[in-house]
Amino acid sequence: MVPNAPAGLEPGLAQLIQKWWKRHTLTFLLPVMYKAHTHDWMSISMDCVGCRLCGVVHICGIRDNIVPCSLQLQEDSSMVCTYTGIVVKTTTLYDGQTSVAEYQADHLHPLCAHSILPAKKCMSMAHKIDIVTKITSDVIDQLFFSEQARSARDFEMQRYNRKIKKSFADYLSKSRVCFAQANLLDALEASMRAMSSFRKPVQEDNIPPRAHFVQVQRAIVILLSRLKVPRPYVFTENSDKIKNLVVSMIYVARDGICFKGQVYLPKFPVLASILPLELALSKCFETQPKIVTDGENIVKMCIKNTNFCTPLEFPTHICAFETTGHCTCAQGEEHYQH
């Protein structure tokens, strides 16, 4: 057993930690559970992280954690662990059998209310898939092919240029303070080094054709159609909550979601270089950037609470666009679902 793994773990998670420990044990720089340092966490699973320096493991929801959760209070009064991003505590309760109208009827007219509520109509899987497919298609069009998307790319370019000018001016100012002769080539090199940590602005040619997003769309549809979501997330074409959830999932797909060795959302690395900046969501799309984090927390919570009868299976996405700039996805535009 791994020396620093809490007791009482599920077998699958314990094996995952064992594998992580064996893979990284030779790279630990400090003694096991050494306290006098700041932990450098790396992900093991959705609710489990390990320190790459000392090997200590943190698991959300385990009572005997060596390193307890670092909780942060959110605007909705929920408590989120800053190590994993998992919602640990929430004061918002969702009852799948009670609607707002029914609650108000019971509260305002208790004598006239029915003691037994009528059963809710279950939406068919086919209908749910059609709705999620339509919303996902619309969101992809909006994020990558709309006028708002072009405005977001212009916003990113302007922001990038301002950073270049600032880094160039900062170098020249530093030279003047030190009474040193300013060399323009050195200033350009300093600006290039400073900008190396920022993403290059997205150009129109960097956006792949719509056919390239079919696999992203299918992956999101497969996940959301199988999840047991809270009551406020009603699957209708005009649902803003479902739309925000889809926007969040497209951003989360940059890294994917994996829990206990099972992939629930594949990783699509190309999205990291072409998605609009989260800062641009408010300016160009009239959407608050916090919906990305909120949606990720909701989906992770739903994954933990949903009993999947069969594992999720996703089609393999093979395309040479990232290396050649030419999309080789399944025979073009006619496969893109609207």
N, C-alpha and C positions, 0 to 999 in steps of 0.2 A: 504493500500500500504506500502511496505517496506520503512522505513524512508530514507534510503540512496541509493535507486535505482534511476538511471537517468530516466527522463521523456521520453515519446515517445517510450517505448519498445514494441516489438511484444508481443501479449497476452501470447503465449506459453512460452517465455523466462521470462516474468514477473511472471507467475505462478511458474516457476522453481525456481526463486529467492525467491519467497514467501515461498515455501516449504523448501528451504535451510535455510532461516532465522529462520523459526519456529523450525526447527530441531536443530539448533545450538545456538539459542538466549540465552539459559541458560549457555552456556559454554564460552561466551565472557568475557575476563578478564578485558577489558578496556572499558571506555565509547564509545558510538558510534561515529565514525569518529575522535577519539582521535589522535592527530598528532604526539606527541612526542614518537614515537616508529617506529620500522621497521616492515612493513606489512609482515605477514606470510600467503602467498596465498595458497588457496586450490581450486581445480577445481570445478566449478558448471556445466559448459557445455564447448563445444569446444572453444568458444571465450569469456568466462565469468569466472572470478575467484572472490573469496571473501576472506577477511582477517579473519582468525580464531581467531584473538585477539580482533579486534574492530568491525567487521561486515561490513566494507565498501566493496562495490562491484565495480569491474572494468569490463567494457564491451568494447571490441575492436570495434572501428568504431563509437562510440557514441560521439556526439559533446559535450554534457554536462556531461562528465565523471568527477566525483569528484577526482579521481586519474587518470591522463592522462596516455596514453601508454608510456612505457619505451622503446624507439626505439633503435635498434641496426642495424648498416649498415652491410650488408652481401657482400660477394665477387662479387655477381652478381648485386650489386647496389640496391637490394631490402631492404626494411626496415621491420624488424621483431620485434614484441612486445615481450619483454623478459618475461612478465608475463604469456602469453598464448601460445607463439610460433607461432602466426598467422602472416602471411605476410600482413602487413598493406598497404604498398606502394611498387610498383614495376615499374621499367622503361622498362622492357622487355614486348613487346606487341606481342601477338600471334593472327594471323588472320587465322581462320580455312579455308578460301577460297583461300589463297595465299601460294604457295610453294616458296622455295628459287630459284628454276630454273625459275619460272614465274616472280618473282621479278627482277632477273637479266636480263631476256629477255626484260622486260619493261624498265629497267634502261639503258641497253646498246643499245637496238634497239627500241627506242620509236616509230619510224615511221612504223616499221614492226609489232609491237605488236598488238594483238587483243584488242579492247576496252572492249570486254566482254569475260571474262575467261570461259572456258568450265566447266560445273558442275563436281564436284568431285564424283567419284564412292564411294557409301556408302558401307562399309563392313557389311556383315550380322552378326547378333548377334551370330549365331552358329559358324561362322568362327572366330570371336573375342574370343569366349569362348574356342575354341580349341587351339588357340595360347596362351592365358593366362594360360590355364591348362598345356600345354607342358612346357612353361617357368617356371611356378611355381614348377612343378615336378622336373625339372632340378636344380633349385635353392635349393630346399629342399635336394636333393641328394648331392649337392655340400657342403652345410652348415653343414650337419650332418653325411654323410656316405662316404665321399671321403677321399683321402689321405691328401688333404688340411685341412679337418676338423680334422683329427687326429693330424696334425702338429699344428693346433690352440689349441687343448687340451694339447699337450705337452708344447706349449708356455705358456699357462696359469699355468700349474703345475710348470714350472721353475720360473715364475714370483711370484707365491705364496710362493715357497720355499725361494726365495731371500728375500721376505718381512718378513718371519719367522726369518731368520738369522739376518736380520737387527734389528728387534725389540728385539731379544735376546741380540745382541751386544750392542744396545742402553741402555738396562737396566743395563748391567754389567758396561758400561762406566759411567753411572750416579752414580752407587754405588762407583766406584773408585774416582770420583770427590768429592763425599761427605765423603770420607774416611770411608765408611761403609763396613762391611763384606758382600760379595755377597753370597746370598743363591740361589742355582740352582733351587730349587722348586719355589721360588718367581719369578725367571727369567722366568721359564716356564709358570707360571700363568700370568705374565705380557704379555708374547708373545701371549698366548691364548686370553686374553682380547683385545689385539691390533688387532688380526686377526678376531675377531668375527664380525667386520663390513665389512669384505670382503667375497665375494662369494667363497665357496669351489670349488676347481677345478673339472671340469666335467670328470667323468670316462666313459669308454666305456659302462659299465653296466647302466649308468644313461640315455643313449639315448634309447627312446622307439622304437619299430619296426616301419616300414614305415606306416603300417596301421593306426598308431596313428596320423599321420600328414594329413590324408585325410580331416578331418574337417577344419584344418587350410587352406589347399589348396582350398577347396570349398568356404570358407569365402572370401579369397582374390579374387578368380575368380568372385564371385557374385558382389563384390564391383567394381573391376576394369572394368568389362565388362559393367557396367551400368554408369560409370562415363564419363562425357564429358571432355576429357583430351586435353591439348594444342597441337598444330600442331606438334611440334618436337617429341611427343610421338606417333610414328606410330606403330600400332600393327602388327609387323612381327616377325617371329621366331628368326631372327638375330639382333633384335633391342637391343642395349646395354642400351638405356634409359628405355625401358620397363623392362628389366632384373634388372636394378638398382632400379626401382620403386618397383618391387616384393621383392627384398632384403629388402628394407626399410619397406614394409608392414609387412614382417615377424617379424622384430624387433618391429614395432609399435604394433603388435598383443600381445605383452607382457602385454600391458595395455588396448588395444582396442581403438576404436573411438566412442564417443557418442556426438551427436549434437542435441540440442533442444529436448531432451528426446528420440531421435531415435538412435538406435544402427546401426552404419555403418560398424563396424568391431568388432566382439566379442572379449572378453578378453580370452587369453589362458595363464594362470599363469605359466604353466610348462615351457614355452619358456624362461622365465627369468632365469631359473637355468641351461639350457642346450645350449642356443645359444652361439656361439663363442663371445669372448669379441670384442667390436667394435675396440679396439686397434689392434686386430689380423687380421682385414679385410685387412689392408694395407700389413702386413708382410706375411700373409699366403694365401690370396685370390687375391692379387694385385688389391684391390679395396679401394678407399678412404673412410674412416669412415664417412665423411661429407654427403655421399649419403643418410644416414639414416635420418638426419635432413632435407635435401633438399627434399627427397621424401615425408616425412611427411607433409611439408609445401605445396607441390604441391597438394597432395591428399586432405588436408583440404580446400585449396582454391577451388579445383574442386567440393568438396561436397557443398560448399556454392553457387557455380555457376550452379550446375546441378539441373534441375527440375525433381525429381523422380515422375513418374506417379503413381507408387505403392510402398509402403514401402518395404525395403529389408527384406527378411525372411531368417534366418539361421537355419540349423538343430541343435538340441540340442546335445552337446558333453558330453556324460556320459562315464567316464572311471575311473577305480580304480588304474591306473598306479601311480599316485602321492602318494597314501597311501600304496599300496601293492607292487609296483614295477612290477606288472603284467598287461599288456595291455589287456583290455576287449573291445576294439573297435570292430565295426561291422564286425565280422567273418573274420578278418585277411587280408592277403595280397592281395586277389583277388579283393578287393574293392578299392585298391590304383590305382589312374588313372595316366597314364603316358602320 
